[in-house]
Amino acid sequence: MSMIARWFAVEGSTRSLALIRIGLVLLLWDRFAGEFALFTCHDLASAAFSLLFFASTTAMLVGLATPIAAPLTAGVCLWILYGMGVYGGVEPYQHHHIALFAFLATWLAFSPCGRSLSVDRWLALRRGTAAFETGQLWALRLISLQVFAAYAWATYEKLTPAFLGGARMQEILVAQYGNSDPIGVPAFPTLCMVMACSATAIEATLAVGLWFRRSRP
């Protein structure tokens, strides 16, 4: 077996996948619940999508019928990204964080994420048919690669004189808090440079450090 095959063939606890499952749904609700709420729908198609969104994500949150709920949630996320965003022309749905949601939901759909911290497991325990809270973690490996790629590319995009010199950070802070007026903070340009370099260093550290057990804390 090749090194790559061995890396993806690891088995272990499914609790980390369950925590990611729960966290993803909370993020999806934070981002989309207001936009897809049933009272905002003006036609049958949007109402049907709203019901599908909340039904699939609610079932995924509590781990009910997870082998069905997880693929449905992945399909909803992929539709938001590609159907509404890329092909539908809705610009906010084309952003990279929407893609991260969609890909994460897709990896979870191929994982035993309902084997822990779920209604499915509670029902299986009552029936006496519950399996051990272990399973193949190749989907978790893909999630790890996705996290690495997000931090690595974020670091790469910041390695410019404009960002590391603090100019880009000044622009962001003025746009968010200064209302186009200068921010009256002593040594503001120097502070922005320190913040920019610190953010870049943190993301570079996370991109590499998350792979090693000793550096994770």
Backbone as a printed PyTorch tensor [residue, N CA C, xyz], in Angstrom:
tensor([[[  0.8360,  -1.1920,   0.0000],
         [  0.0000,   0.0000,   0.0000],
         [  0.8790,   1.2530,   0.0000]],

        [[  0.5680,   2.1910,  -0.8610],
         [  1.3660,   3.4030,  -0.9710],
         [  1.2040,   4.2690,   0.2750]],

        [[  2.1060,   5.2490,   0.4220],
         [  2.0570,   6.1350,   1.5750],
         [  0.7590,   6.9490,   1.5780]],

        [[  0.3220,   7.4090,   0.3990],
         [ -0.9150,   8.1820,   0.3030],
         [ -2.1150,   7.3170,   0.6760]],

        [[ -2.1150,   6.0560,   0.2010],
         [ -3.2150,   5.1470,   0.5290],
         [ -3.2670,   4.8870,   2.0250]],

        [[ -2.1010,   4.6990,   2.6520],
         [ -2.0690,   4.4720,   4.1030],
         [ -2.5560,   5.7170,   4.8510]],

        [[ -2.2260,   6.8950,   4.3440],
         [ -2.6260,   8.1390,   5.0010],
         [ -4.1410,   8.3070,   5.0050]],

        [[ -4.7860,   7.8760,   3.9310],
         [ -6.2310,   8.0010,   3.8280],
         [ -6.9690,   6.8060,   4.4340]],

        [[ -6.2640,   5.7280,   4.7650],
         [ -6.9170,   4.5210,   5.2700],
         [ -7.0290,   4.5040,   6.7900]],

        [[ -6.7390,   5.6060,   7.4390],
         [ -6.7510,   5.6650,   8.8990],
         [ -8.1800,   5.5560,   9.4270]],

        [[ -8.3420,   4.8000,  10.5040],
         [ -9.6170,   4.7220,  11.2110],
         [ -9.4470,   5.3110,  12.6030]],

        [[-10.5420,   5.8470,  13.1420],
         [-10.4610,   6.4350,  14.4710],
         [-11.8190,   6.8850,  14.9530]],

        [[-11.8140,   7.6730,  16.0180],
         [-13.0560,   8.1510,  16.6200],
         [-13.8050,   9.0620,  15.6400]],

        [[-15.1330,   8.9400,  15.6660],
         [-15.9710,   9.7590,  14.7890],
         [-16.4920,  11.0080,  15.4940]],

        [[-16.0560,  11.2520,  16.7140],
         [-16.5670,  12.4040,  17.4490],
         [-16.1100,  13.7250,  16.8320]],

        [[-14.9050,  13.7510,  16.2880],
         [-14.4480,  14.9830,  15.6420],
         [-15.3030,  15.3000,  14.4240]],

        [[-15.6720,  14.2820,  13.6620],
         [-16.5610,  14.4950,  12.5180],
         [-17.9290,  14.9960,  12.9820]],

        [[-18.4160,  14.4660,  14.1180],
         [-19.7040,  14.9040,  14.6400],
         [-19.6630,  16.3710,  15.0460]],

        [[-18.5710,  16.7860,  15.6830],
         [-18.4400,  18.1930,  16.0860],
         [-18.3820,  19.1060,  14.8600]],

        [[-17.6870,  18.6630,  13.8190],
         [-17.6370,  19.4460,  12.5750],
         [-19.0270,  19.5200,  11.9480]],

        [[-19.7630,  18.4150,  11.9930],
         [-21.1340,  18.3860,  11.4590],
         [-22.0040,  19.4330,  12.1430]],

        [[-21.9440,  19.4620,  13.4590],
         [-22.7500,  20.4140,  14.2210],
         [-22.2950,  21.8490,  13.9440]],

        [[-20.9920,  22.0620,  13.9610],
         [-20.4670,  23.4030,  13.7250],
         [-20.8060,  23.9290,  12.3490]],

        [[-20.7690,  23.0650,  11.3370],
         [-21.0860,  23.4990,   9.9840],
         [-22.5190,  23.9990,   9.8920]],

        [[-23.4460,  23.2680,  10.4970],
         [-24.8510,  23.6860,  10.4290],
         [-25.0360,  25.0500,  11.0980]],

        [[-24.3940,  25.2720,  12.2220],
         [-24.5130,  26.5660,  12.9000],
         [-23.9660,  27.6870,  12.0180]],

        [[-22.8790,  27.4150,  11.3130],
         [-22.3250,  28.4170,  10.3920],
         [-23.2720,  28.6700,   9.2260]],

        [[-23.8650,  27.6040,   8.6990],
         [-24.8090,  27.7620,   7.5880],
         [-26.0150,  28.5830,   8.0200]],

        [[-26.5170,  28.3310,   9.2170],
         [-27.6560,  29.1140,   9.7110],
         [-27.2680,  30.5750,   9.9140]],

        [[-26.0850,  30.8010,  10.4430],
         [-25.6370,  32.1710,  10.6610],
         [-25.5430,  32.9290,   9.3380]],

        [[-25.1060,  32.2370,   8.2870],
         [-24.9120,  32.9050,   6.9980],
         [-26.1830,  32.9970,   6.1670]],

        [[-27.0270,  31.9470,   6.1910],
         [-28.1210,  31.8840,   5.2220],
         [-29.5300,  31.9180,   5.8190]],

        [[-29.6900,  31.7220,   7.1160],
         [-31.0350,  31.5700,   7.6750],
         [-31.9190,  32.7740,   7.3680]],

        [[-31.3680,  33.9570,   7.4960],
         [-32.1660,  35.1430,   7.2230],
         [-32.5660,  35.2790,   5.7730]],

        [[-31.6950,  34.8460,   4.8620],
         [-31.9630,  34.9850,   3.4310],
         [-32.9280,  33.9160,   2.9190]],

        [[-32.9030,  32.7350,   3.5390],
         [-33.7320,  31.6360,   3.0550],
         [-34.9500,  31.3860,   3.9450]],

        [[-35.2210,  32.2840,   4.8830],
         [-36.3930,  32.1110,   5.7440],
         [-37.6580,  32.0590,   4.9050]],

        [[-38.6240,  31.2680,   5.3520],
         [-39.8180,  31.0300,   4.5510],
         [-40.5930,  32.3170,   4.2850]],

        [[-40.5640,  33.2490,   5.2260],
         [-41.3410,  34.4780,   5.0350],
         [-40.7350,  35.3960,   3.9730]],

        [[-39.4900,  35.0980,   3.5290],
         [-38.8790,  35.9090,   2.4720],
         [-39.1830,  35.3690,   1.0780]],

        [[-39.8150,  34.2060,   0.9950],
         [-40.0470,  33.5520,  -0.2970],
         [-41.2300,  34.1970,  -1.0240]],

        [[-41.0800,  34.3430,  -2.3360],
         [-42.1200,  34.9770,  -3.1520],
         [-42.6930,  34.0350,  -4.2120]],

        [[-42.1860,  32.8060,  -4.2640],
         [-42.7210,  31.8520,  -5.2310],
         [-42.5610,  30.4440,  -4.6640]],

        [[-43.1540,  29.4780,  -5.3490],
         [-43.1650,  28.1010,  -4.8630],
         [-41.7690,  27.4950,  -4.8510]],

        [[-40.9640,  27.8120,  -5.8690],
         [-39.6200,  27.2390,  -5.9480],
         [-38.7530,  27.6820,  -4.7630]],

        [[-38.7790,  28.9780,  -4.4550],
         [-37.9770,  29.4630,  -3.3350],
         [-38.4990,  28.9300,  -2.0070]],

        [[-39.8050,  28.7560,  -1.8880],
         [-40.3740,  28.1830,  -0.6660],
         [-39.9370,  26.7310,  -0.5010]],

        [[-39.9370,  25.9800,  -1.6040],
         [-39.4890,  24.5870,  -1.5420],
         [-38.0180,  24.5020,  -1.1510]],

        [[-37.2000,  25.4060,  -1.7000],
         [-35.7790,  25.4080,  -1.3480],
         [-35.5910,  25.7710,   0.1140]],

        [[-36.3820,  26.7100,   0.6050],
         [-36.3030,  27.0960,   2.0060],
         [-36.6100,  25.9030,   2.9160]],

        [[-37.6680,  25.1800,   2.6040],
         [-38.0330,  24.0090,   3.4030],
         [-36.9420,  22.9480,   3.3440]],

        [[-36.3670,  22.7290,   2.1530],
         [-35.2980,  21.7430,   2.0110],
         [-34.0690,  22.1640,   2.8070]],

        [[-33.7220,  23.4390,   2.7430],
         [-32.5550,  23.9400,   3.4680],
         [-32.7030,  23.6940,   4.9670]],

        [[-33.8370,  24.1170,   5.5380],
         [-33.9920,  24.0030,   6.9840],
         [-34.2500,  22.5720,   7.4310]],

        [[-34.9380,  21.7780,   6.6120],
         [-35.1800,  20.3860,   6.9890],
         [-33.8780,  19.5910,   6.9960]],

        [[-33.0720,  19.7340,   5.9470],
         [-31.8290,  18.9600,   5.8490],
         [-30.8120,  19.3910,   6.8960]],

        [[-30.6820,  20.6970,   7.0990],
         [-29.6930,  21.1590,   8.0710],
         [-30.1150,  20.8690,   9.5110]],

        [[-31.4120,  20.9450,   9.7950],
         [-31.8740,  20.6120,  11.1470],
         [-31.6210,  19.1400,  11.4520]],

        [[-31.9540,  18.2800,  10.4860],
         [-31.7020,  16.8480,  10.6730],
         [-30.2100,  16.5660,  10.8310]],

        [[-29.3910,  17.3080,  10.0820],
         [-27.9490,  17.1120,  10.1900],
         [-27.4250,  17.6150,  11.5360]],

        [[-27.9840,  18.7060,  12.0220],
         [-27.5330,  19.2570,  13.3020],
         [-27.7190,  18.2370,  14.4260]],

        [[-28.8950,  17.6430,  14.4930],
         [-29.1760,  16.7010,  15.5790],
         [-28.7490,  15.2820,  15.2350]],

        [[-28.3380,  15.0430,  14.0030],
         [-27.9000,  13.7100,  13.6100],
         [-29.0420,  12.7390,  13.4350]],

        [[-30.1230,  13.1960,  12.8070],
         [-31.2730,  12.3390,  12.5410],
         [-31.2630,  11.9350,  11.0750]],

        [[-31.2770,  10.6070,  10.8110],
         [-31.1890,  10.1120,   9.4310],
         [-30.0120,  10.7540,   8.7230]],

        [[-28.8690,  10.7390,   9.3890],
         [-27.6940,  11.4450,   8.8880],
         [-27.2310,  10.9800,   7.5120]],

        [[-27.2850,   9.6770,   7.1740],
         [-26.8780,   9.2760,   5.8210],
         [-27.7120,   9.9210,   4.7210]],

        [[-28.9120,  10.3930,   5.0510],
         [-29.7460,  11.1060,   4.0810],
         [-29.5820,  12.6180,   4.2380]],

        [[-29.5660,  13.0800,   5.4850],
         [-29.4940,  14.5190,   5.7460],
         [-28.1800,  15.1260,   5.2790]],

        [[-27.0770,  14.4060,   5.4530],
         [-25.7760,  14.9630,   5.0740],
         [-25.6570,  15.1620,   3.5590]],

        [[-26.0110,  14.1740,   2.7200],
         [-25.9820,  14.4270,   1.2700],
         [-26.9470,  15.5240,   0.8310]],

        [[-28.1230,  15.5990,   1.4680],
         [-29.0670,  16.6660,   1.1210],
         [-28.4760,  18.0370,   1.4590]],

        [[-27.8430,  18.1420,   2.6160],
         [-27.2060,  19.4060,   2.9880],
         [-26.0880,  19.7500,   2.0200]],

        [[-25.3000,  18.7500,   1.6280],
         [-24.2360,  18.9940,   0.6450],
         [-24.8200,  19.4730,  -0.6740]],

        [[-25.9150,  18.8500,  -1.1110],
         [-26.5540,  19.2700,  -2.3490],
         [-27.0680,  20.6940,  -2.2750]],

        [[-27.6380,  21.0670,  -1.1240],
         [-28.1210,  22.4360,  -0.9260],
         [-26.9590,  23.4230,  -1.0230]],

        [[-25.8580,  23.1010,  -0.3600],
         [-24.6950,  23.9930,  -0.3740],
         [-24.0870,  24.1170,  -1.7690]],

        [[-24.0050,  23.0080,  -2.4790],
         [-23.4770,  23.0470,  -3.8400],
         [-24.3960,  23.8450,  -4.7650]],

        [[-25.6970,  23.7460,  -4.5440],
         [-26.6340,  24.5290,  -5.3530],
         [-26.4840,  26.0250,  -5.0780]],

        [[-26.2820,  26.3790,  -3.8040],
         [-26.0620,  27.7870,  -3.4750],
         [-24.8060,  28.3050,  -4.1840]],

        [[-23.7400,  27.5010,  -4.1430],
         [-22.4740,  27.9160,  -4.7440],
         [-22.5440,  27.9810,  -6.2580]],

        [[-22.9950,  26.8940,  -6.8770],
         [-22.9640,  26.8110,  -8.3450],
         [-24.2710,  27.2530,  -8.9930]],

        [[-25.3940,  26.7210,  -8.5010],
         [-26.6630,  27.0540,  -9.1190],
         [-27.0330,  28.5140,  -8.9640]],

        [[-26.9130,  29.0330,  -7.7370],
         [-27.2550,  30.4320,  -7.4910],
         [-26.0820,  31.3720,  -7.7460]],

        [[-24.8950,  30.9270,  -7.3360],
         [-23.7370,  31.8080,  -7.4170],
         [-23.0850,  31.8640,  -8.7830]],

        [[-22.4400,  30.7540,  -9.1790],
         [-21.6620,  30.7490, -10.4230],
         [-22.5540,  30.9060, -11.6440]],

        [[-23.5950,  30.0740, -11.7390],
         [-24.4480,  30.1050, -12.9350],
         [-25.6160,  31.0890, -12.7950]],

        [[-26.0650,  31.3250, -11.5740],
         [-27.1670,  32.2530, -11.3770],
         [-26.7520,  33.7000, -11.2910]],

        [[-25.4460,  33.9340, -11.1320],
         [-24.9450,  35.2930, -11.1300],
         [-25.1110,  36.0520,  -9.8270]],

        [[-25.4450,  35.3580,  -8.7250],
         [-25.5660,  36.0300,  -7.4280],
         [-24.1570,  36.1550,  -6.8460]],

        [[-23.5830,  37.3390,  -6.9250],
         [-22.1700,  37.5250,  -6.6050],
         [-21.7880,  37.1200,  -5.1830]],

        [[-22.5750,  37.4460,  -4.1440],
         [-22.1690,  37.0390,  -2.7900],
         [-22.0480,  35.5330,  -2.6110]],

        [[-22.7570,  34.7440,  -3.4260],
         [-22.6920,  33.2900,  -3.3000],
         [-21.5230,  32.6820,  -4.0780]],

        [[-20.7110,  33.5200,  -4.6890],
         [-19.5340,  33.0360,  -5.4060],
         [-18.2610,  33.1350,  -4.5680]],

        [[-18.3550,  33.6570,  -3.3660],
         [-17.1750,  33.9170,  -2.5530],
         [-16.5410,  32.6220,  -2.0510]],

        [[-15.2760,  32.7310,  -1.6650],
         [-14.5210,  31.5410,  -1.2800],
         [-15.0870,  30.8710,  -0.0340]],

        [[-15.6570,  31.6440,   0.8970],
         [-16.1670,  30.9990,   2.1090],
         [-17.4220,  30.1900,   1.8100]],

        [[-18.1820,  30.5550,   0.7840],
         [-19.3210,  29.7290,   0.3670],
         [-18.8090,  28.4110,  -0.2190]],

        [[-17.7130,  28.4910,  -0.9740],
         [-17.1020,  27.2720,  -1.5110],
         [-16.6000,  26.3710,  -0.3850]],

        [[-16.0350,  26.9640,   0.6520],
         [-15.5680,  26.1690,   1.7950],
         [-16.7350,  25.4470,   2.4600]],

        [[-17.8630,  26.1340,   2.6340],
         [-19.0550,  25.4810,   3.1890],
         [-19.4730,  24.2980,   2.3250]],

        [[-19.5330,  24.5280,   1.0020],
         [-20.0260,  23.4990,   0.0860],
         [-19.1180,  22.2720,   0.0800]],

        [[-17.8130,  22.4930,   0.0350],
         [-16.8800,  21.3630,  -0.0040],
         [-16.8570,  20.6230,   1.3270]],

        [[-16.9310,  21.3630,   2.4310],
         [-16.9580,  20.7210,   3.7380],
         [-18.1970,  19.8450,   3.8820]],

        [[-19.3440,  20.3600,   3.4520],
         [-20.5720,  19.5600,   3.5100],
         [-20.4560,  18.3170,   2.6340]],

        [[-19.7720,  18.4530,   1.5000],
         [-19.5950,  17.3130,   0.5970],
         [-18.7340,  16.2360,   1.2420]],

        [[-17.6290,  16.6270,   1.8700],
         [-16.7770,  15.6260,   2.5250],
         [-17.5340,  14.9250,   3.6520]],

        [[-18.3140,  15.6990,   4.4170],
         [-19.0680,  15.0990,   5.5130],
         [-20.1020,  14.1000,   5.0170]],

        [[-20.6420,  14.3460,   3.8210],
         [-21.6450,  13.4370,   3.2670],
         [-21.0690,  12.0470,   3.0030]],

        [[-19.7580,  11.9600,   2.8430],
         [-19.1060,  10.6670,   2.5980],
         [-18.4540,  10.1080,   3.8610]],

        [[-18.8250,  10.6520,   5.0130],
         [-18.1970,  10.2300,   6.2620],
         [-19.2410,   9.6750,   7.2290]],

        [[-18.7980,   8.9160,   8.2320],
         [-19.7230,   8.4340,   9.2720],
         [-19.9450,   9.4890,  10.3510]],

        [[-20.3180,  10.7170,   9.9540],
         [-20.4120,  11.8220,  10.9080],
         [-21.6220,  11.6970,  11.8240]],

        [[-22.5440,  10.7900,  11.5270],
         [-23.7000,  10.5870,  12.3830],
         [-23.5290,   9.4800,  13.3950]],

        [[-22.3340,   8.9230,  13.4670],
         [-22.0990,   7.8060,  14.3840],
         [-21.8500,   8.2690,  15.8170]],

        [[-21.6540,   9.5570,  16.0160],
         [-21.4270,  10.1100,  17.3550],
         [-22.2900,  11.3510,  17.5400]],

        [[-22.6470,  11.6390,  18.7930],
         [-23.3670,  12.8630,  19.1530],
         [-24.5760,  13.0860,  18.2560]],

        [[-25.4030,  12.0620,  18.1400],
         [-26.5240,  12.1360,  17.1980],
         [-27.7440,  11.3910,  17.7150]],

        [[-28.8850,  11.7700,  17.1810],
         [-30.1160,  11.0340,  17.4510],
         [-30.0120,   9.6210,  16.8910]],

        [[-29.3490,   9.4800,  15.7460],
         [-29.1610,   8.1510,  15.1490],
         [-28.4830,   7.2020,  16.1340]],

        [[-27.4490,   7.6790,  16.8110],
         [-26.7540,   6.8110,  17.7600],
         [-27.6320,   6.5200,  18.9640]],

        [[-28.3650,   7.5240,  19.4430],
         [-29.2570,   7.3180,  20.5830],
         [-30.3050,   6.2570,  20.2620]],

        [[-30.8770,   6.3190,  19.0650],
         [-31.8660,   5.3240,  18.6640],
         [-31.2330,   3.9380,  18.5370]],

        [[-30.0010,   3.9040,  17.9930],
         [-29.3140,   2.6200,  17.8590],
         [-28.9900,   2.0220,  19.2290]],

        [[-28.6310,   2.8630,  20.1850],
         [-28.3680,   2.3730,  21.5420],
         [-29.6320,   1.8040,  22.1630]],

        [[-30.7610,   2.4380,  21.9350],
         [-32.0210,   1.9320,  22.4740],
         [-32.3910,   0.5970,  21.8470]],

        [[-32.0610,   0.4460,  20.5500],
         [-32.3570,  -0.8290,  19.8790],
         [-31.3140,  -1.8910,  20.1700]],

        [[-30.1850,  -1.4750,  20.7420],
         [-29.1020,  -2.4150,  21.0020],
         [-28.3030,  -2.7530,  19.7640]],

        [[-28.3320,  -1.8990,  18.7500],
         [-27.6160,  -2.1610,  17.4990],
         [-26.5180,  -1.1370,  17.2380]],

        [[-26.1580,  -0.3390,  18.2370],
         [-25.1680,   0.7270,  18.0280],
         [-23.7840,   0.1460,  17.7800]],

        [[-23.1240,   0.6630,  16.7480],
         [-21.7500,   0.2730,  16.4660],
         [-20.8040,   1.1290,  17.3030]],

        [[-19.5320,   0.7670,  17.3140],
         [-18.5450,   1.5760,  18.0170],
         [-18.4510,   2.9450,  17.3500]],

        [[-18.0710,   3.9430,  18.1460],
         [-17.9280,   5.3000,  17.6180],
         [-16.5850,   5.4510,  16.9010]],

        [[-16.3890,   4.5940,  15.9360],
         [-15.1820,   4.6490,  15.1110],
         [-15.5750,   4.4630,  13.6550]],

        [[-14.6760,   4.8540,  12.7760],
         [-14.9400,   4.6990,  11.3490],
         [-13.7550,   5.1820,  10.5340]],

        [[-13.8540,   5.0370,   9.2360],
         [-12.8000,   5.5180,   8.3450],
         [-12.8060,   7.0410,   8.3140]],

        [[-11.6120,   7.6130,   8.3700],
         [-11.4740,   9.0620,   8.5000],
         [-10.8900,   9.7140,   7.2460]],

        [[-11.0550,   9.0720,   6.0790],
         [-10.4750,   9.6860,   4.8810],
         [-11.1430,  11.0190,   4.5620]],

        [[-12.4300,  11.1580,   4.9080],
         [-13.0970,  12.4490,   4.6900],
         [-12.4930,  13.5180,   5.5910]],

        [[-12.1230,  13.1280,   6.8100],
         [-11.4860,  14.0760,   7.7250],
         [-10.1270,  14.5020,   7.1820]],

        [[ -9.4380,  13.6020,   6.4950],
         [ -8.1670,  13.9610,   5.8600],
         [ -8.3850,  15.0300,   4.7860]],

        [[ -9.4550,  14.8720,   4.0110],
         [ -9.7550,  15.8810,   2.9850],
         [-10.1110,  17.2170,   3.6220]],

        [[-10.8270,  17.1770,   4.7450],
         [-11.1410,  18.4130,   5.4600],
         [ -9.8530,  19.0660,   5.9580]],

        [[ -8.9080,  18.2520,   6.4350],
         [ -7.6200,  18.7840,   6.8820],
         [ -6.8840,  19.4690,   5.7420]],

        [[ -6.9010,  18.8450,   4.5670],
         [ -6.2590,  19.4530,   3.4060],
         [ -6.9520,  20.7470,   3.0100]],

        [[ -8.2600,  20.7770,   3.1520],
         [ -9.0120,  21.9840,   2.8160],
         [ -8.6410,  23.1260,   3.7650]],

        [[ -8.5330,  22.8240,   5.0620],
         [ -8.1350,  23.8410,   6.0350],
         [ -6.7210,  24.3360,   5.7330]],

        [[ -5.8280,  23.3960,   5.4230],
         [ -4.4530,  23.7750,   5.0740],
         [ -4.4340,  24.6920,   3.8530]],

        [[ -5.2040,  24.3350,   2.8350],
         [ -5.2320,  25.1520,   1.6180],
         [ -5.7640,  26.5540,   1.8990]],

        [[ -6.7820,  26.6470,   2.7480],
         [ -7.3510,  27.9610,   3.0730],
         [ -6.3160,  28.8450,   3.7550]],

        [[ -5.6090,  28.3000,   4.7520],
         [ -4.6100,  29.0980,   5.4590],
         [ -3.3890,  29.3710,   4.5740]],

        [[ -2.9810,  28.3800,   3.7780],
         [ -1.7860,  28.5620,   2.9490],
         [ -2.0080,  29.6320,   1.8860]],

        [[ -3.1510,  29.5880,   1.2090],
         [ -3.4270,  30.5910,   0.1760],
         [ -3.6880,  31.9550,   0.7850]],

        [[ -4.3080,  31.9900,   1.9690],
         [ -4.5040,  33.2710,   2.6480],
         [ -3.1610,  33.9040,   2.9910]],

        [[ -2.2050,  33.0680,   3.4090],
         [ -0.8580,  33.5680,   3.6850],
         [ -0.1840,  34.0650,   2.4180]],

        [[ -0.2960,  33.2830,   1.3540],
         [  0.3410,  33.6530,   0.0890],
         [ -0.1970,  34.9810,  -0.4410]],

        [[ -1.5200,  35.1720,  -0.3380],
         [ -2.1310,  36.4050,  -0.8390],
         [ -1.6890,  37.6310,  -0.0430]],

        [[ -1.2450,  37.4410,   1.1850],
         [ -0.8220,  38.5660,   2.0150],
         [  0.6510,  38.9150,   1.8410]],

        [[  1.3970,  38.1020,   1.1220],
         [  2.8370,  38.3500,   0.9700],
         [  3.0970,  39.3910,  -0.1110]],

        [[  2.5750,  40.5800,   0.1070],
         [  2.7720,  41.7060,  -0.8120],
         [  3.2100,  42.9190,   0.0020]],

        [[  3.9720,  43.8240,  -0.6120],
         [  4.3810,  45.0390,   0.1230],
         [  3.1980,  45.8480,   0.6210]],

        [[  2.1080,  45.8800,  -0.1510],
         [  0.9460,  46.6700,   0.2430],
         [  0.3210,  46.1410,   1.5290]],

        [[  0.2790,  44.8050,   1.6750],
         [ -0.3260,  44.2520,   2.8860],
         [  0.6510,  44.2550,   4.0500]],

        [[  1.8560,  43.7220,   3.8400],
         [  2.8190,  43.6360,   4.9360],
         [  3.2630,  45.0090,   5.4060]],

        [[  3.2110,  45.9930,   4.5270],
         [  3.5710,  47.3550,   4.9230],
         [  2.4760,  48.0690,   5.6860]],

        [[  1.2850,  47.4730,   5.7580],
         [  0.1980,  48.0380,   6.5290],
         [ -0.7900,  48.8650,   5.7460]],

        [[ -0.4920,  49.1650,   4.4670],
         [ -1.3790,  50.0300,   3.6860],
         [ -2.7470,  49.3850,   3.4810]],

        [[ -2.7660,  48.1060,   3.1680],
         [ -4.0270,  47.4130,   2.9530],
         [ -4.8330,  47.3260,   4.2490]],

        [[ -4.1580,  47.1010,   5.3730],
         [ -4.8410,  47.0500,   6.6590],
         [ -5.4430,  48.4090,   7.0040]],

        [[ -4.7210,  49.4840,   6.7090],
         [ -5.2650,  50.8220,   6.9290],
         [ -6.5310,  51.0280,   6.1010]],

        [[ -6.4830,  50.6030,   4.8560],
         [ -7.6410,  50.7530,   3.9690],
         [ -8.8540,  50.0070,   4.5190]],

        [[ -8.6280,  48.7930,   5.0150],
         [ -9.7300,  47.9840,   5.5550],
         [-10.3210,  48.6500,   6.8000]],

        [[ -9.4660,  49.0820,   7.7120],
         [ -9.9460,  49.6560,   8.9660],
         [-10.6540,  50.9900,   8.7430]],

        [[-10.1170,  51.8080,   7.8410],
         [-10.7620,  53.0870,   7.5510],
         [-12.1270,  52.8660,   6.9120]],

        [[-12.1990,  51.8760,   5.9880],
         [-13.4740,  51.5910,   5.3260],
         [-14.5170,  51.0750,   6.3140]],

        [[-14.0740,  50.2830,   7.3180],
         [-15.0070,  49.6840,   8.2590],
         [-15.3860,  50.6280,   9.4010]],

        [[-14.4180,  51.4070,   9.8710],
         [-14.6500,  52.1660,  11.0990],
         [-14.4140,  53.6700,  10.9700]],

        [[-13.7490,  54.0960,   9.8990],
         [-13.3910,  55.5020,   9.8110],
         [-14.3060,  56.3260,   8.9470]],

        [[-15.2160,  55.6770,   8.2070],
         [-16.1380,  56.4050,   7.3320],
         [-15.3780,  57.3190,   6.3780]],

        [[-14.2500,  56.7930,   5.8400],
         [-13.3910,  57.4920,   4.8820],
         [-12.5880,  58.6220,   5.5080]],

        [[-12.7200,  58.8400,   6.8160],
         [-11.9160,  59.8500,   7.5080],
         [-10.7340,  59.1670,   8.1920]],

        [[ -9.6260,  59.8560,   8.3620],
         [ -8.4770,  59.2610,   9.0520],
         [ -8.8470,  58.8360,  10.4710]],

        [[ -8.3010,  57.7200,  10.9050],
         [ -8.5510,  57.2300,  12.2550],
         [ -7.5270,  57.8540,  13.1940]],

        [[ -8.0190,  58.5260,  14.2240],
         [ -7.1460,  59.2560,  15.1320],
         [ -6.5270,  58.4010,  16.2030]],

        [[ -5.7250,  57.4440,  15.8060],
         [ -5.0230,  56.5740,  16.7490],
         [ -3.5350,  56.8620,  16.6350]],

        [[ -2.8310,  57.0670,  17.7480],
         [ -1.3910,  57.3330,  17.6660],
         [ -0.6550,  56.1990,  16.9530]],

        [[  0.2770,  56.5860,  16.0870],
         [  1.1040,  55.6170,  15.3400],
         [  0.2350,  54.6150,  14.5850]],

        [[ -0.8630,  55.1110,  14.0090],
         [ -1.8020,  54.2250,  13.3140],
         [ -1.1440,  53.4360,  12.1780]],

        [[ -0.3280,  54.0500,  11.3050],
         [  0.3260,  53.2660,  10.2420],
         [  1.2210,  52.1560,  10.7810]],

        [[  1.9650,  52.4640,  11.8510],
         [  2.8340,  51.4310,  12.4380],
         [  2.0120,  50.3060,  13.0450]],

        [[  0.9320,  50.6710,  13.7220],
         [  0.0510,  49.6660,  14.3070],
         [ -0.5300,  48.7580,  13.2230]],

        [[ -0.9230,  49.3290,  12.1000],
         [ -1.4780,  48.5380,  10.9920],
         [ -0.4340,  47.5930,  10.4190]],

        [[  0.8160,  48.0410,  10.3290],
         [  1.8730,  47.1720,   9.8310],
         [  2.0930,  45.9890,  10.7640]],

        [[  2.0890,  46.2500,  12.0800],
         [  2.2520,  45.1740,  13.0600],
         [  1.0870,  44.1920,  12.9690]],

        [[ -0.1380,  44.7100,  12.8410],
         [ -1.3150,  43.8510,  12.7260],
         [ -1.2510,  42.9990,  11.4640]],

        [[ -0.8300,  43.6000,  10.3530],
         [ -0.7600,  42.8670,   9.0830],
         [  0.2720,  41.7480,   9.1500]],

        [[  1.4470,  42.0590,   9.6910],
         [  2.4930,  41.0310,   9.7960],
         [  2.0790,  39.9380,  10.7740]],

        [[  1.3970,  40.3280,  11.8590],
         [  0.9510,  39.3310,  12.8340],
         [ -0.0930,  38.3990,  12.2280]],

        [[ -1.0460,  38.9610,  11.4850],
         [ -2.0750,  38.1300,  10.8510],
         [ -1.4530,  37.1400,   9.8700]],

        [[ -0.4800,  37.6080,   9.1010],
         [  0.1930,  36.7310,   8.1380],
         [  0.9560,  35.6210,   8.8530]],

        [[  1.6500,  35.9770,   9.9320],
         [  2.4210,  34.9770,  10.6810],
         [  1.5060,  33.9430,  11.3230]],

        [[  0.3620,  34.3880,  11.8610],
         [ -0.5790,  33.4610,  12.4890],
         [ -1.1170,  32.4710,  11.4640]],

        [[ -1.5160,  32.9560,  10.2910],
         [ -2.0760,  32.0560,   9.2820],
         [ -1.0210,  31.0960,   8.7470]],

        [[  0.2090,  31.5650,   8.5940],
         [  1.2900,  30.6720,   8.1490],
         [  1.5620,  29.5960,   9.1980]],

        [[  1.5220,  29.9840,  10.4730],
         [  1.7320,  29.0230,  11.5540],
         [  0.6260,  27.9780,  11.5870]],

        [[ -0.6210,  28.4190,  11.4050],
         [ -1.7410,  27.4810,  11.4030],
         [ -1.6600,  26.5190,  10.2180]],

        [[ -1.2610,  27.0270,   9.0540],
         [ -1.1760,  26.1760,   7.8620],
         [ -0.2370,  24.9990,   8.0940]],

        [[  0.8480,  25.2300,   8.8160],
         [  1.8520,  24.1780,   9.0510],
         [  1.6150,  23.4790,  10.3900]],

        [[  1.3320,  24.2700,  11.4270],
         [  1.2910,  23.7230,  12.7760],
         [  0.1710,  22.7550,  13.0430]],

        [[ -0.9620,  22.8920,  12.3320],
         [ -2.0850,  21.9900,  12.5830],
         [ -1.7840,  20.5420,  12.2070]],

        [[ -0.7310,  20.3180,  11.4260],
         [ -0.3830,  18.9510,  11.0340],
         [  0.3850,  18.2090,  12.1360]],

        [[  0.8900,  18.9310,  13.1400],
         [  1.7480,  18.3080,  14.1420],
         [  1.0850,  18.3710,  15.5090]],

        [[  1.0360,  17.2380,  16.1760],
         [  0.3260,  17.1230,  17.4450],
         [  0.8810,  18.0860,  18.4960]],

        [[  2.2010,  18.2430,  18.5530],
         [  2.7990,  19.0630,  19.5950],
         [  2.4610,  20.5460,  19.4140]],

        [[  2.2430,  20.9630,  18.1960],
         [  1.9930,  22.3900,  17.9530],
         [  0.5200,  22.7510,  17.9580]],

        [[ -0.3680,  21.7670,  17.9890],
         [ -1.8100,  22.0680,  17.9240],
         [ -2.3200,  22.9010,  19.1040]],

        [[ -1.8770,  22.6360,  20.3380],
         [ -2.3770,  23.4950,  21.4420],
         [ -2.0260,  24.9480,  21.2370]]])
